[in-house]
Amino acid sequence: MAQTRLQLLGPVQLFHGDEPVPIGGPGVRGLLALLALRPGKVVGLDEIIDALWGHDPPATARTIVHGNVSHLRRILRDLDGPRILTTPPGYRLDVEPDLIDVHRARTLLDRASVATPETAATLLAEALALWQGPALGGVPDSLRAPELEDLRLAVHGTRVDADLELGRHAELIVELSPIVRADPLAERTAGQLMRALYHAGRRGDALELYRTVSRATLRTLGVEPGVELRWLHERVLNDDLPARDVVAPAAVAEPTKAISQLPAAVPNLAGRAEELAWLDGLVTRAEAGQTTIAVVTGTAGVGKSSLVVWWAHRVAPRFPDGVLFASLRGFDPHHPPLEPAELLTQFLLGLGVETAKVPELLHERVALYRSLIAGRRMLVLLDDARTAEQVRPLLPPSARTMTVVTSRSRLDGLAVSNAAKQRVLGTLAPDDAVALIEELAGPASLNHALARLCGYLPLALRIAGARLSASAQRTAEELVDELGNERTRLAALQVDGADDSVRAAFDVSFRGLPGEVAETFLQLGAVPGVMVGPHVMAAVAQITVAEARRRLRTLAAHNLIAETERDVFVPHDLVCLYLRELAEQELGDKERDEALGWTVRYYQAVADRARRRLGRIADPLDFSRVLADDVLPPLSGFAEAHDWFAAEWPNLLAVLDAAYAAGRHDDVWRLARVAHTYRVACPLLDEWMRMADLGVAAAEAAGDVAGQCWLRLARCEIALTFELPGSGLADAERAAELSAASADERLRTSVDLHLGRALSRLGEHEKAIERLAEAIANAPDVTLRGQALSSCAQAEKRAGRLSDAIAHQRAGLRIDRELGDDVQVVVSLDRLAELCLRARDLEAAERYVWEAIDLAISREFVAREGTLRLTLGRVLRARGDIDGAREQLALSVRIYERVHPKLVGEVRTELADLQ
């Protein structure tokens, strides 16, 4: 049977056997390549979007990716090949790695490393044959995988080494000469060609090749060739190059006493297993002769220096020529950052240079430093760097020397110019955080609570532990109480002087920000919520979205906030408290009130736009002109609106609370009203009730009768949705009293509609049908008429009038389809299916419910899908398909456990009846 395999080393292609399978354009090829590069691993949706479009994706990027995934799934399903699985937060390719050429090449390289030269040469030739052109051909230009070129060079270089051992010198001279002419800085290849020339009896050509390479490195890099090539040159000059010696001896430099400048390490390091493994892996790269620069970055107090110094003590024996250490004082509150010239003097003295012989000029110090360290196997630790420019002169030239830099800033410039590997250090895992407290203060039952209140930040944890251990009279309960008050938490995280505190650590980072970025950071303190994006910051700061994004990413580069996914920026819990304090100290009341005002207007405008994408809204409450369109996210369709509500829900609740506390009662009830529409896609009982209660209270405080009516109807809707006691009748009746004299026909019809539904739910069917008939007759627009028809059908169902109910529900469905309101279409189809089930028209019932399920899945109506699966299970049970009924009820249980936990018992009972 033909296998399905994937080609990435050349034009991205899918093969079934030897036959290529058409898969589509660059976007589809790029998506397949991203998943195939990491088989079995989850590739996040945001990561896919960034890779395929860079920093400027279209508004429909998520929809395009979803569509391309469906397209690839159909192709792979037809081939009975690999599968693409949806695994939050993205997708995963389920495939044997050996069916992907990249992973096949890596396997061959690994096998060759332990094989004889003859076998290795064969294996590596097979690996090289996998390249069918430049890797990742035909994908978007923004998709990059430089590791594939590194892999090709590694395979080629290892194959040449094997051929050298086999004495294939003449063939290698023909193969390698054009490569070295094209790139004389490729020192490994140049060394291999020198060996081939020498062993082929062309010693003079080997020496001339070295002179060519040496001139090129001096002219381009300003340095001599690396230690291995210099050693090889010396062997050729002396005419004593061994025939089978592949790597230069390690002891090239004159033996010297090992240098050790490491400061003391913490006694024990809590957690950090992944970070330690990452650093250990980089040591292995350095030992293999690769230039290795690591940047460990993270927010203030996260333990960067502690980690690196503790690790350095452990691995120091792997660097026989010693360890250099310098604190660059990049974020020292009392001293300016050290200049490179000062740091070079420190290193030169440590390397044994007499004070009088330290050059005066910076470039001369750099040259001497590089000369002294060249060829040595050393570890260089540069702690607390401020900028990449401060670090660059201190980077050693030796491929066997490893440099580790710590900084509160990401130092992206080092990644660009020096291929530095970066690691952002996060807070500790909860158990590791508790272990850190216990190291200082011993075990206690409240240590978990203490760790949580410290935000799992090592500096805060050490302060809490120190405070407990310093005073026998202080109890953990007292400290938990002190930290539990957000207004006193930062003050509690301080010992001795003002410098030894979390607040002081954050303050140093803030004071080092550029002016306009510092201004944005201050404004963040006046914006309620748990996260922030460039659109809301553009509204608050009155700048463009692009400029807001730039400033937020600058703050992320300084590790004061984290970009957890594209355009989602989240500060650490303690940074949030610091921000709030900072805004109160640095901003006046007017500035804070303006920031809150712009925040409220932003969420009113976007929530209004989003609700109109969720379904047809005929509501005169319109916020479309509150803010300019270019500040608002586009939200081009239902999916984008749904995703916006889901992502911003915690922020919406926080904004409502802050606005209510500030006395912005009109703003509160209006925002609660427009946000209430999200209930159709995601019912959240406690949060919806909290929003409705706040909205009613705000409307009453504002004295707005219409607002009180609308928010009471919203609360009635929640009671009906979740079948709460009373079914919201009291709120509907109060809304009827308040609206009796209103000229707003939409409001009066909505009141009749909710009263009818509440009466029907309580068994007053005839009164309910009468009210709902009035709503159908008096509806001022087709949207309300459709809702009234559907509600009347439900009341007639409860009254036993099935034929009338089916007729009214079908009429409502026609209106829903005309309006293109997918939410109401799904609801109407579900209700029709249930009515047909009661009328024993099982074929129609199953047809309606399957149509509803397909639409609910495509629109991601998760909660509604759970209800539909329950309906389908009942229909299948009535048709005698017990196995099918069990399957659908089990699916409903799993969905209800996530979105309707209080209602899951009913479904479990039905499922148990079928066992």
N, C-alpha and C positions, 0 to 999 in steps of 0.2 A: 504494500500500500504506500502510495506517494506521501512524503512528509511535507508539511508546510514549514518553510524556513524564511528567515528575514535577513535582508542585506542592508547594512548600514555603512560598510566600508566601500563606498562608491555611491552611485545614485540609490536613494532609499527605495527599496523594492521588496515585494512579497513574492515568493516563489512557491508553487505547488509542484513538488518534484523539481524538474528542470524548467518548467513553464512559468514565465512571469505572469502575475495576476494584476490587472489594472486596479489601482486603488484610488486614484484621484489626484488632485493638485497639490501644491506646496503645503497648504494647511493640514490636509489629511496625512501627507507624508511626514510632516513635522511632528504631528501628534503621535503617529506610530513610532517614530524614532525616539521621542521622549520616553514612551512607555517601554520600548525595547532596550533602551540603555540601562534601565533598572528593572529587569524582569522580577516579578514576585514582590516588588516594592511599590508602595503607594506614592503616586505622583500627584501632588495637590492641584486643584483646579486653578488656583491663583498662580502657582508655579508654571503651569502650562500656558496660561495667558501671558505671563511675563516673557516666557521663552519664545512664544510665537509672534508677539507684537511689541516686545520691549516696553518702554514706558508710555506708549500712546496707543492702547488698545481701543478698538471701536466700542461703542456703547453696547453692541450686541455680541460682544466677545464670548460671554458665557453661553449664549444660545448657539453660537457657531460651534463651540467646542462640543456641546451636547449633541448637536446634529452630526458632527463628524464622528463622534463616538458611536452613535447609532449606525452610521454608514459602515464603519469598520466592523462593527459587530455582525452586520448582515453578511459581509464578505467572509469573515472568519467562520461564521456558522455554516455557510455553504461549503467551505473547505473542510469542515470538521477539524479545524486547527486550533490554535491558541484562543483563549477567551479574554475579553476585557471585562473585568469585574468592577462594579461601583463599590468603592470602599472609602467612606468619608475620611479626609476631606477631598478626595479626588478619585482616581482610577488606578487599577492595578492590572498588569498584563500577566495572565497565568500561562506560562510557557516554560518548556525546558530550556535553560540558558544555552545549551549546546546547539540549539536550532537557530541561534543568532550569531552572525559571523564575528561580531566583536568579542563575545564571550568565548567562542570557539578559539579565536586567536589568543586570548589570555590563557586558556587551558593549555594550548600547545606550548606557549612560552613557559608556563610553570613546569610542564613535563620535560622540556628541554633543559631546564636548570639542573636536573638531577640525572641527565642521560649522558652517555658517552658522546664524544665529539661527532662520530659518524651519525648516530641516531639524532642528536641535537640538530645537526645541519639539515637533516631530512625534515624533522618536525617544523623547524623554523622556516624552511623554504615553503612548506605547506601553508604556514601561517601567513607569510608574505603574499602568497598567491590569492589570499582572500580579499586583498585590496583591489577593487575594480575601478579605481579612480579616486579623486578627492572624496574623503568621507563626508557623509550626510549631503550628498548631492540632491538638488531639487527641493530642498526645504526652505522656509523663509530665512532671509539673511540674518534676522535677529537670533536665530537658534545657533548656539555655539557649543562645541564639545572639544576643547583643546586637548583633553586627555587622549583622544583618539590619535592625534599626531604624536603625542608622547609614546603611546603604545606602539605605533609603527616604528618610531626610532629605536625603541627598546628591542623590538623583534629583529629589526635589521642589524643593529649593533651586536646583538648576541649571536646572530647567525654568522656575521663576519668573524667574530671571535672563534667560533667553531671551525670555520674554514681556515683561519690562520693556524689553528692547532693541527689541521689536516694537511697543511703545507700547500694550499691552493693559492700561492702567492701571485702567479701570473694573472689568473682570472680576477683576483681582487684588485690588482693594479688597474686593470681595464675598467672595473666597476666603480672603484672609489675615486679615481682621479677627477672625473668631471664633477663629482659631488663636492670635493674639497675646493676645486676652482670656483664653484658657484658660492660656497660658504666657507671661507677660510677660518671662521671663528668656531666651526664645529670641531672642537678639540678632540673629541673621542674618535671621530672618523679620521681626522688628520693623523692621530697616533696610530690607528690601524693601518693607514696607508704607509706611514713611515716604517712600520714593522714589515709590511709586505715588500716594500722596496729594498729594505736592508737584507732580508732573507732571500730575495731574488738576486742578490749580488750587486745592487745599485745603491751602494752606501752614499755616494756623492749626491744622488737625487734625493735621498732621505734627508740629508743635511740641508740641501737647498729648500726642500719643502718646509722644514722647521723655520728657516729664515723668513720664508714667505708668510707663514702663520704668525711668527713673532712680530713682523712689521705690521701686519693687519691688526693684531690685538693692541699694539702700542698706539697705532693711529686711531683706532676706533674707541678703545676702552681706556687708554692711558696706562695700561698695566702690562706686565710680562705674561706669557702663557702660564697656565696652571701648573702645579707642582708635578703632576703625573707626566705632562708633556716635557717639562724641563728635565726630569729624571731620564726619560726616554732619549732625549737629545744627548745627555751626558753618556749614556750607554753606547749610543751610535758613535759618538766622537771617540770613545775609548775602544770601539770595536769589540765590545763584550756583551752584546744583547743576547740573552738566552733564547733559544729557539721556542720554548713553550711557556715563557713567563708572560702572563697576560696583563697583570696589574702591577703598578709601581709599588715597591716596598713602602710600608707605612712610615718607617723611621727615616724620613728624608732630612728633616731639620736636625741640627745639632742637639743632642740631649740637653735638656735644661730642667731645672727644678720646677715641678708643677706649681702653678699659681692658684691660690684659692682666696677669692675676695668675697665669698658668700656671707651674708649676715646670718644670724641665728634664725632657725625655723621654728614654727609653732610645734609643740610636742606631738600633737596628733592632728591629722587633717580629716575633717568630717566630709564624707561623701567624695564627690568629684571623680568617680571611677572612670567615666567616659572621657573627661578632660585629660586625666593622667594617661589613659590609653592613647589618646590622640597625640599627646606630646611624645610618648614613647615611640609611636610610629614615625614621628618626624626624626627622632634620633637614628632610627634604622636607615632612613633616607640619607641622613648626613654621613653615616658610616659607610654607605654605599657610594659615597663620592658626589652626592647631589647637594647643590647649594640650598641651604634650608634656613628660611626666616619665618618665624612664627609671631603673630600678634595676638595676645590675649587681651580682650577688651571687655568692658562691662561698666555698669553704673557704679557710682561711688559706694564704697562699703561692701561690695559683692565678694571681696576676697581674692582679687587678682594676684597681688604680691604674695600673699600667704601661700596660694597654690603653687606659684612658679618657684618660689624659694624652697618650699618643702620638696617639690619634685626635683629641683636641681641638686639638693643634697643627696637624693637617692640615686641619681644617674651620674654624679660626678666621676665615678671610676671609669665610665665609658668615654671620658674625655681626658686622656692621660697627660695632656699638656696644661690642663687647669681650667679654671673658671674665672672670668672677669665679670664684675658686677658694678653697676653705677645707678644711683638714683638721679634721674634727670630733673626732678622737682618740677614737673610740668604743671602740677596742680597744688603746689605748696602755698598755703594762705599767707605765709610771712616772707617768702623769698621768690624772686623771679626765676623762671626756668633757667637751668644751666646752659651756657653756650657750648656748642660742639668743641670749641678750642679748649675750654676748661676740662671737659670730659676726656678729651684726647690726652691732655697732660696727665690726668689721673691714670689712664690706661698705660701710657708710656712708662710712667714711673713704676707701675705694677709689673711691667714687662722687663724691668731692670735697667732702663735708661737713666743715666745720671741727670740730676736736675739741670746742671749747666749745659747738657747736651740736648735738651728739649728744644726743637726749632721754634722760632718766634712766629713764623707765618703759618696760617691755618693749613694751607695746601701742603706745606712741608711736613707738618705734623701728621696729616692724613697719609702722606706717602711713606713716612717712617713707620707708622702704625701698621700699615698694610704689609710692608716689607717684613716687619718682625713677626707678624702673625701668619704670614703665608706659609703653607705647608704644615702648620700645626693642627692638631685635633683638639679644639677648645670649645667651650661653651661661653657665650657672651650674653649676659642678662642686662637689659636696659629697662629699668623700672620707672613707671610714672612719666612716660613721654607725653609731650603736649602736641607736637606736630610731626609729620613725616620728615620735614626739613631738619628738625633737631636730631633725627636718628640717622639719616643717610650717611654722613661722614664716618659714623662709627661702625658701619657694616663691614665685616672682614671679607677679604677676597677669597679666602680658602674654601674650597668645596667641602672640606671635612670639618669645618667649624660651623656650629649651629648658633643662631642668634634668636633670642626670645625677647620680645618687647611687650610691656604692659602699658595700657593707657585707658583713660576714660573715653577717649575718642577712638573711632574705628581706624583711623590712619589709612583710609582707602588708597592714598597715594602710594603707599608701600606695596600694596597689592598690584597696582598698575605698573610701577616702575621697577619693582624688585621681585615680583611674583611671590609676595609674602602670603603665607597661609593664615587665615583669620579664624578666631574662635571667640564667639561672644559668650561670656560667662553669665549664667543666670543664677537665680537664687537657689538655695539648697532644697532638696526633697524634704518633706515634713519629718521623716524619721532621722535623717541626717542633721536637720536643724535641732531636733530634740537632743541628739547625741552631743552637739556642740554646747548646749546649755548645761547638760549633765556633766560634761568635762570640767566645767568651772564651778558648778553649784551642787552637783549630785542629783540623783533621781528625785522626782517629785510628781505627784499626780497631775499637777497643773502645767507641767512643762509643755505639753502639746498646745494648750491654750496660749501660753507665753510665746511659743514659736510662731503660731499663727498671727498673733498681734504684732510680732516683729516683722511680719511679712517675709519670713524665712531669709532675711538679709543677714549675712554673717556679722557685719559690724553691729547691727542692732542686737543680734543674739548674744554676742560677746559682752555687750554693755549690760544686757539684762542678767546674764550669768554673773558678771562681775558685781553688780549691785546686790544680788542675792548672797553671794559668797562674802561680801565685805561686811555685812551686818547680820549678826545672829538674831537681832530683834526683828529684822524685816522678814515678812512672810511672803510666800508666793502669791497668796490671796490678795495682799495689799498691792503688789506690783501688777497683778492682773487687773485689779480695779483701776489703778492709775493709767495703765496702758489702754484699758477699755474705753476711756473717754478720749474721743478723737481730738479734742481741743488741748489735751494735756499730754498726748502720747509722745510727741517729739521732745517735749521738755523732759519726759521721764527717761528718754533714751540718751542720757548724757551723764558722764562721770567726770570728776575732777574739774578741769577747765572747760571753757567754751569750745576749744578746738577738738575735744574728745566727744563728739556727738554726731548723730546722724544729720541733724540740721546743718552743722558746720560743713560736713562733707558735701552735702547737696549745694550749700551756698557757694562753695569754691567753684563748683561746676557752673553754676548760674552766672557768677561774676565774670567768667571767662568767655561768655557767649558774645557773638557779634551783636551790635546794637539792635537791628530790626528783629533778629531772632530772639533776643532777650525780651523784647516787647511782646512778641507772640507768646513766649513762655509765660509771661505775666498774665496775658489775656486768658490763657488756658485755665488759670486759677479761678477765673470768674465764669467759666463755662461748665454747667452741671453735666454729669454723666460719667461713665466708666471708660469711654473711649472717645476719640475725636477723629475727624477726617478733614481733608482739605476743603470740602465744600462749606461745612459749617464754619471753619476758621476763616475762609474767604469772606463769609457774611459778617462775622464778628469783627474782623480786622479791617474790613472794607478794602480788600485787595483782590487780585485775580486768583482763581483757583490754582493756576500754575505756580504763582508766587507762594501761596499758602502751602502747597505741596512741597516746594523747595525748602521753606522754613521748617516744616515739620520733619522733613528728612534730615535737615541739619541737626535738629534736636535729637533725632534718632542716632545720628552719627556720633553725637556727644553722649549717647546712652542715658539721656534724661527721660526719654520715652522709647518705646519699642514698636516697630512696624510689624505687627503680628501677622498680617496679610496685606495684600496691596491696598494702600490708602486707609488702613485701619491702624491707628496709633494709640497705644495704651501705656500710661505711666504706671510704675510700681505703686502699690498701696501707700507706702510711706512718702513717695514723691508726690502723690495726690494731696496728702496732708500738708506737705511743705508748700505746694503750689497754692493751696487755699490760704495758708498763713501769709505767704509772700504777697498774694493779691490784696489781702486786707491791709498789709503794711505799706505796699508800694503804690497801690491804686486808690484814688479817692472814691467816695460813695457814688459820685456821678459816673465815673468811668466804669465801675463795677455794674451799676444799674444799666448803663448803655450796653455793656457786653451781654448781660442777661436778656435785655430787650431784643437785641439782634438774634440771640440764640432762640428765643421763643418764636420770633417771626420766621426764622429759618425753618423750624420744625413745623410750624403751622402751614407754611407754603408747601413743603415737601410732603407732609402727611396728606394734605389736600390733593396734591398731584397724584400721590400713590393710591389713594382711595378711588380716584377716578379711573385708574388703570385696573383696579381689582374688579370693578363692575360699573354698570351705568349708574351715575349719580345725577339726579336732577335736584340740586340743592342750591339755593341762592347764596349760601355761605361760601364765598369764593375768595381764596387767598392768592390767586394767580398774579396779582399785581403788587404783592407785598415786597418781593425782591426781584431783581433782574434775572432773566432766564439763564444767563451765563454763570450764575452762582449756584444754580440748582442742578442736582444730578438729573440726567435726561429721563430715566425711567420710561423707556419706550414701550414697554408692554407689561403684561401681568406678572411674568416671572421676575422682572427687575423690581417691580413694586413690592411683590411678596418678599423678595430677598431683602429689600431695604427695610421694610417693617420688621422682619425677623432680626436683622442685625442691629437696628436702632432701638428696639423695644426697651432695653434697660435705660437708654438715654432718654427716651420719651417720658418714662416714669420719673426719672431724676429731674428733668426739666419741669414737669408738672409740680413736683414737690417744691422745687426752688421758687417757681413763679408764685405758687400759693403762699409760701412763707414771706415772699416780698410784697404781698398784697396785690398782685396782678390778677384779680379775679376774673375779669373779662377775658384775658388771655387764656386762663386755665380752662374755663368751660368750653371755649371755642376749640382749643387744641384737643381736649378730651372728646369733643364731638367728631372732629375729623379723623382722629386716630381710632375711634370706636369701630370703624368699618373693618379693621383688620380682624375682627372677631370671626368673619365669614371664612377666613383661611386658617385661623389658629385660635381655637377657643382655650382661654386660660382663665379659669374661674376666679381664682383669688385676685389675680392682677387686674382682670376686667372689672371686678366688683370694686376694687380699690380706686381704679380710674373713674368709674361712674360715681362713686360716693364723693370723691374729690370734686368732680365736675358739678354735681348737684349743690354741694356746699358752696362752691365758688359762684355759681349762678345766683344762689340765694343771697350771698354776701354782696354781689354786684347789683341785686335788685332787678335782674333781667328775667322777665316772665317767660319769654320764648326759650331762653337758655335752660330755665328750670324744666320746662316741658320736654325739650329734646333730650336732656340728660336723664330725666325720669323714664322716658321711653327707652333709652339705652339700657337703664338698669332693669326695666321690665323685660327687655330682649334677653338679657343675661339669665334672668330667672326662668324664662321660657326655655332657653337653650339647654340649661342644666337641670331643668325640672325641679327647681327649688320650691320649698313650701310657699303656698300662696300664689305661685306662678306670676308674680309681679303685678297682681291685680290692684293693689293699693297704689303703686306708682302710676299705673294707667288711669285709675280713677282720679287721682290728684292732678294729673296732666289734663284730664278732661275738664275738671273744674277751672284750672288756670287758663285753658285755651277757649273757654266757652265764648268769650267776647272777641276772640282773635279774628282778624280778617284773612289770616294765612290759611288758604285752603289745603295746602300740603300738610300743615301741622294738624289741622282738624281731621283730615283723612288718616294720617298716621296714628292719631289717637284712637279713632274708630277701629283701625286695623289691630292695634295692640290690645285694646279692650276686648275685641272679639276673640282674639287668640287666647287671652288670659281666661275669659269666661268659658271657652270651649275646654281648656285644659282642666278647669275645675268642675266640669260636668254640666254647665249651664248651656247646653247645645243650642236650643232654640233662640235664646237671647244672643248667643254668639253669632249664629247664622244671620240673624236680623241686623246686627251691627255690621257684619262683614258685607252683607248685601248693600247696605248704605255706602260703605267704602268703595265697592265696585262701581256703584252708580255715580258717586260724587268725585271719583278720583280725578284730579286736575291734569294728570299726565299718564302716559301709557305705562311708565315704570311702576307707579303706585297701583295702577289697575292690575298689573300682572301679579304683584305681591298680594293684593286683596283676593284675587281669584284663587291663588294657591292656598292662602290661609282659610278661605271659605271651604275649599275642598277638604282640608283637614278637619274642620268642624263637622262637615257633612259625613265624613268617614266615621267620626266618633258617634254621630247620631244614627249610623246605620244606613245612610242614603248613598250607597256605593255608586250607583249609576250617575247621580248628580255630581258626586265627588270626582269621578273619573272625567266627566265632561268638563267641569271647571278646571281640573288640573291640566288637561290637555290644552285648554284655551290659554292657561297661564304659561305652559311650555312654549306655545307658539309665539307668545309675546317675548319670552326670554330669548328664543332663537332669533327673532327679528332684531332685538336689541344687541345681540352678540354678547350677552351676559353669561359667561361660562359658569360662574358661581351659582346663579339661579337655575341655569340649565341642569346642572348636576343635582341640585336639590329637587327640582321638579321631576326629573327622571327617577330619582330614588322614591319619591312619593308615589309616582305612577306605578312603579314596580310593586310597592307595598299594597296599593289599592287593587291592582290586578291579582296579586296573591290572595287577597281576601275574597275577591270575586271568582277565584279558582281559574282564572285565565293564566295558567302557569307559563305558557309559551311567551305571551306578551310580557309577563313579569320578568322572565329571564332576559329577554331582549332589551328591555329598558335598563335593567340594572347593569348588564355588561357594557352598554353604551356609556352609562354614567361612570363606571369604573375606569374605562379607557380614558375618558376625559379628565377624571380626577387624577390619574397617574400622570398624564401629560402636563397637567397644570400644578402638580405637586400639592394637591389638596389632601394632606396626610390625614387629618382628623376625619374629613368626610369619607375618605377611602375606607377607614375603619368601620363606619356606619354602613357603607355600601357592601362591604364583605359580610357583615352581619345579615343584611337583607338577602344577599345572594345565598348565604348558607341556609336561610329559612326557605327560600324558593327551591333550592336543590333537595332539601329534606322533604318538601311537599311532593317533589317529583320522584322520590324514592332513591335518589342518588346520595346515599348516606356517606360514602367515602368523600365525595366532592363537598358535601356539607361540612364534614369534619375539617377538611383542609381550609375552607373559607372562614370558618369560625375561629380556627387556630390563628390564621392571619389577622383576623379582627382583634383577637386577644393581644397579639404582639403590638399592634398599632395602639390599642386603647391603653396598654401599659405605659406608653410614652405620652399620650395626649389627653386621655380620659381615665386616669387611674381610679377615680371614684366610681366610674360606671362599668369597670371591667368585670365586676362580680356577676352581672347579669349575663354577659357573654360566656363566662366560664361555666355558669350553671347550664346554659343551653348546650355547650360543648360536652359537659359531663353526661347529659341525657343521651348523647349519641354514642358514648363509649360502650 
